[in-house]
Amino acid sequence: MAKALSFLLYRTLMGRSERRITERLSRLQATNVLSETDFNQRLAHNLPPRAKGELVWFHAGTQAALRPAMELYARLAEDRPDTASLITLGADVMPPTGPLPDGCTITATPEEGAGIIRRFMAHWDPDCLIWIGGKFRPALIQAAQERGVECLSIDAVKSTPTLEIHRHVPGLRGAVLSCFDHVITANAAATLAWRRAGVDPDQIEALGLLEEGGIAPSYDEAELTRRVAEIGTRSVWFAAHVDAAEMGEVIRAHKRALRRAHRLLLILSLSDSASETQVIAQLEKAGLTVCLLTPEKAISEIAQVIIVPHSSGGIWYRTAPVSFLGQSLTQLGGIDPYGAAAMGSAILHGPYVSHFKAAYDTLSTGKAARKVRDGYALGEEVERLLSPDQAALMAQAAWDVASSGAEVTDRVADLVQDFLDLRERISA
C-alpha cells in the first residue's frame, strides 16, 4: 500500500499532464535547445521502427554508463544474434559519436507522463530492462514492472541510487528500488539501500562496477595461424584505421624503426579503402615495398608494408605486439582502443582522441597506452617496443584494463539469458 501511495503522490505532485509537458518541450524547441527528433522521442512520437524478435532495453543513467551499455549489448548479441537493443539516455547523457553495434537503437528517454509512457511501451515492447548508473525515472520504471518486464539495475562509474526528479517525494525512492527484480552493486555497502527497500537479498549481488572494457574482435583461428607462419621471425607492428592525412607521419615512423630492425613489417589498415591507390603510390614514392593483401595472397618476405582490409583488425591486433591506433594524429577524434586492448596489444596513439577520451585516459593511467605527437615520436616508440619485454609489459597492462569489468559483464549476460529464456518458455 505504501508503495502505491508513493507513486500516486509522485504523479499528483509532479502534475505531469501531457499537455503541459508538450508545451514545455515546445518552448525548448522554439529556442533551439531541443531538436525536433528529441522533441518527438521525449513525447514517444515518430519513434524509430522496432526490430522483430527479442528486444533488450538498456538505460544509461550517466555518461559513464553509455559505453558499458553498448558493450554489454555486443556481448549479449554474440550468444543471441537475433536480439536487438534499445538504449535510452539520461537527461545529461550525450549520444555516442562513433558507430553503434548492429541492431542497436539509441533514443531520448520519454517524459514521465502516463500517456507518453504507454505509447513508448506499446511501441518498443521490451523483453527486459537493464538500468545502468542509477538516476531512476519513477513512472517509467513502475510502468515496466507493471507490464511484466524483468528489471535489472547495475552500478557503473559514478552511479548513485537516486531519482532523476527535482522534488522530494516521501517513500518514493524505496518504492522505485523495490521495482527491480535483480541488482548488481559496486560493493557491499551499496547493497544497503536496496535491502531497506525490500529487494530480496538473494537477488542482490555486490560484484563491482560495470565498466568500459574490450569485446575482443572476432577472427579466424586458421587464418591467424597461417599469417603468423608467413611472418615467421620478422618483427611486426600494426597501424590501424589510418587516415590518408596521417600517412606521411606513419611512413616517417616506419622508416625510422627500419633503421633498427631491417626486416620490420608494417601491417596497415586504412580508414577509407578508397584511398588505397593514393596510399600505395605514397609508400612506393618513399622507397617502401608494399603489398595489398587479399585472403588468397601470402605475405611476401620482401614486403615492408602490407595493406589489409579495414575489417580484419582482430587478426592483426593478435599478431602485432604493438599497435598504433589511427585517426588520432589529425583532428578526427580517434578510434575505440578497447579492441586492441582486449587482444593484448600495446597501444600508441596521437593526441586527438576526443571521441574516446575516457577510454584512452583509463588505458594511459594503467600504463597500457602512450601518446605520441608525430611520426618521429611514433617511430621512437615503435623502436623501443620492438624489445619484447617492453611490449609485453604494456600488452599485459592493456589486457588487464580491458578485462577488469569482465566478471560483471559476464554475470549480467548470464542473467539476461535466463530472463529471455524464461520469457520464451512462458510465451511458447
N, C-alpha and C positions, 0 to 999 in steps of 0.2 A: 504493500500500500504506500509506504513512504517513498519508494522508488517512483511509482506512478505519479504521486503528488509533486515530486521534484520536477519531473518532466512537464507536468501541467503548469506549474508555477513558472517554469522557464518560458514556455510558449506564451503565457499571459504577460509576463514582464517584458519580453522582447518585442511583442507586438509585430510579429513577422508576417504581416499580410502581404500577399503577392503584389498588390497594387503599390504599396509603399516601397517594397523592395525594387520594383521596376522603376519607380520614379527616382529613387536614389541612384540606381545604376545609370539611368538615362542622363542624369546631371553629370556623372563622371564621364560618360561617353561624350557628352557635348563639349566638355573641356579637354578632350583628348587624353584623359587619364586612363580610360578604358577603351580597348579596341572593340570593334563590332563582334569579333569572334569570341572574346572573353565575355562580352555582354550577353551573347546568346548562350554560351556554355554555362554561365552562372545562373541563368534562368532555365536551363535544360531545354533550350530550343535549338533546332538545326544542329543536332549533335552528329558527330561522325558516325558512319554505319557500324553496327556491331558485327563482329565476325561470327560465323556459325560455330557451334560447339561450345566447349567449356571456356569460361572467361574468369580469370583471376583478377580481382580488383585490388590494386595497391594504392595506398595514400601516403604521400611524402609530406609529413608534417613540418619538416625543416629542410633547408637546403642540403644539409649534410645527409639527409635520408634519401635523396633522389637517386644518386648513382647506385647506392646499395640496392634500392628497389629495382632498378633496371638490371643489375647483375643477378639478383635473385630470380627475376623472371627468366633471364637467359639460362640460368641453372635448371629451373623447372622445365623449360622448353626442351632441354636435352632429353629428358625422360618422357615428356608428353608433348611431342612436336605439334600436335593439333590444338594445343591450348593457346588461346590469345590472352592478352592482358590489357587492362586499363589502368593508367596511373593518374590520379588526381593530385593537384598541387595545393599545399597550404597557402595561406594568404601572402606570405612573404617569399615564396619559393619561385625562382625564375626557371623557365623551361630549359632543358639541356641544349647545348649548342651543337653537339655532334649528332651523328646518325642514331636512330633508335633501333633497338633489336627488332627483328622481323616479328610481326604480329603484335606489336606494342603500340598503343594509342595513348596520348597524353592530353588531358583537358584540365580546365579550371574546375575547382570544386563547386558544386551547386550551392546556392544560398540556402539558408535554414528554413525557408518557407515550406509548409506541408505539401502544397500542390506542386511546387518545383521538385521536391524530393521524390514525390510519386512519379513524376514524368521521368526523372533521372533513373529511378529503379526499374520502371517498366521498360525503358529503352535498353539499358545495359544488362539487366537480369543477371547479376554476378553470381558465380558459384561459391566464392568465398571472398572475404575481405582481410587484407593484411595491412594493418595500420602501423606505419613506421615513424618513430620520432615524436610521438605524443602530440600535443596541441589538438585535442579532440573536439569534434563537432557533435554536440549532443543529439540534435534531431536526426542528423544523418546516420549516426551510429545506432540510435534507437530504431530507426526505420529498417536498417539492415538486419538487426536482431529479430524484429517482428516478422520480417519476410522469411526467416529461417536460414539466413546466410551465416555460415560459420565465420566468426570474427576472431582474429589473432592480432595481438599487439606485440611489437618488438621495439626494444630500445635501440637507438642509434646514437651517434655522437651528438652531444648537446640535447639529448632527449629530456623531456620533463612531462610528468603525467598531469598536465594542466589542461584546461579547456580553452579553446580559441573563441572566447566570448569576452565582452567588455563590462559585464556586470556580474556581481556575485549572487548566486542563487543557492540558498541553503540546501545542502544534501545532494546537489546535482552532480558534483564530481564523482562521488561514490556510486551514484546511480549509473553514470556513464561507464565507469570502470567495470561495474558488475555485468555489463552487456557482453563482455568479451568471454569467449569460450576457452582461450588459451593465451598465456602471457609468457614472454621471454624478456627478462630484465638484465640490466648490466651487472648487478651484484645482489647479494643477499639483502642489503639494506633497502634496495629499491623494491623489494617484494612487499614491504610492509603496507604501503598504500593499497595494494591490490588485495591483501589479506583482510584489511579493515573494511574494504568494500564488499567483502563476502565472496570473492572468487575462490573456488575450490583450491586449496593448497596443492593438491595433486596436479593441477593444471597450470601451476606457476613454476617456471624454471629460471634459475639465475645462472645463465650461461655466458654472459658478456654482451658486448655491443655488436650489432650488425654493421659492418664497416665496408668501405670500398675494398675490393680485392680483385684478384685476377681470375677470370674464367679463361682457362688455358685454351688457346686457339686449337682447333682440330687439325690433324694432319694424317697422312697415310704412312703407317709404320714401315711398309715395304719400300716406299719411295725414299723415306728418310735413310734407311739402311743403305740403299743404292747410292744416294748422293754422298753420304759420309765416306763410302768406299771410293767414290770417284775423286773426292777431295784428298783423301789419303792423309799424308802428314803435313800438308800445307797449313799455314796459319790463315785464319779467315776472320773477317768482320762483316757485319750486315748493316747497311744503311736503308732504313725502312720508310716508305711513303715519302720519298724525297720530291720536293717541288722543283720544277725546272730552274727557278730563280736561285736555288741553293746549290746547283750542280757545280758551279765554279769552286765553291768552298769545299765540297766533298772531294772533288778531284785534287784540290790542293792538299787535303788531308791524306788522301791515299798515296799520292806521290811522296809526301814526307815520310809516311810509315814504310813505304817500299825501300827506303834507304837502309832501314834496319833489317827488314825481312824481305829479301828479294823475290821470294815466291808467294808473297802475301796475296790473297784473293779477296776482292771486294764483291760481295753479293749486294745487288742494288734493286730495290723496287721503287717504282715511280708513283706519285700521287695521281698522275694522269697519263694513261697509256698513249694518248695522242702525241705526247712529247717524245716518244721513243726515238724517232728518226733524228730529231734535233739533238737529243742527248747522246746518241751513238756517234754522231758527227763531232760533237764536242769532246767526247772521250778520245776518239781517234786523233783529233787535232792535237790533243795533249800528249800524244805518243803512247797511249794505252791500248792494249789488245783487248777487244770487247767482244762478247758473245751474247746473243739473245737466246736465252734458254727456253726450250719447249719440253713438254713431257717426254718426248721420244729422244731428245738430244742429250748426249753425255756431256759432262763438264770437261772442257778441254784442259790439258795440262799446261798449255801455253797461254790460256786466257788469264788476264789480270783483273778483269771485271766481267761479271755475268749479270745480265738484267733478267729478273724473274718476275712472274705475274704478281700483280698487286695483291691477290687473294691468298698467296701461298706463304704468308708470314709465319705460320706455325712451324713449318719445317726449318726455316732459317733462324728463327729465334732459338730453336732447339739445337741447331748445328753450330751457330756462332757464339763464342763466349762473350762477345761484346757487340752491342747494337747501338747505332745512332738512330734516334727517332726524328724523322724529318718534319717539315713544315714548322720548324722551330728556329731557324736562322733568319727567317723573314717573318713579317708580322701576320702569320696565318693562324696562330693560336695553338699549334702543336697537335699531336695525336695521342690517343689513350695509351699510357705507358704500361698498363697492368697486364696486357697480353704478353709483352716481353718479360715482365717481372715474374709472371706465373710460370714461364718456361725456363726461368733461371738464367737469364742473360743479363750481364752488366749493362747499365743504361747510360748513354751520353745523349745530351740534348742541347739545343740552343736556348737563348734567353726568352723566346716568345712562345710561351706555353699557357696563355691565359685561359684557353678552353678547358684545361685540365690542371689548373694551378694547384688545387688541394692535393691531387694525386702526386704531382711532382714534388710538392713540398714534403709530403709524407715519405716518399722514397728517398729524397735528399737527406731528411733527418735520420732515416735509417741507414744512411751510407750506402744506398743501393743505386743512386743516380748522381751524375755530375753534370754541371752546366759548363758549356764551352761558348766562347763569344764568336769564334770564326773558324775557318778551315785550318789555320795554323795551330790553334789550341786543340782542335779536334784531332789533328794528326799527332800531336804530342800525347794526348790521352790514349789514342789507339796504340801508339808505340809502347807506352807504359803498360797497357793492359795486355800486350802480347805476352807478357810474363804470366804464365799460368796461375801462379799463386795469387797475383793481384786481381786477375779477372775472377778467380774462384771466390775470393772474399766478397766482392761486390755482387756476384751472382747469387751467393748464398743469402746475402742480405736482402736482395730483391725477392727471392723466393719466400723468405721469412715474412716480409711485409705483405706480399700478395696472399699468403696463406693464413694470415693472422686471424681473419674472421671466418675461416672455413668451417669451424665447428658449428657456429651459429647458422651459417648459410645451409649447411647440410642438414641440420636438425629441422630448420624451417621447411626445407624442401620435402623432408620425410613427412612432416605434419600435414602439409598441403596435399601431398599424395594421398595420405589417409583420408583427409576431408573429401577429396574429389572421388576417391574410390567408394567411400560410403555413400556419397550422393548418387553415384551411378547405380549402386545396388538398390537404393531406395526407389529410384525412378524407373528401374528396369521392370 
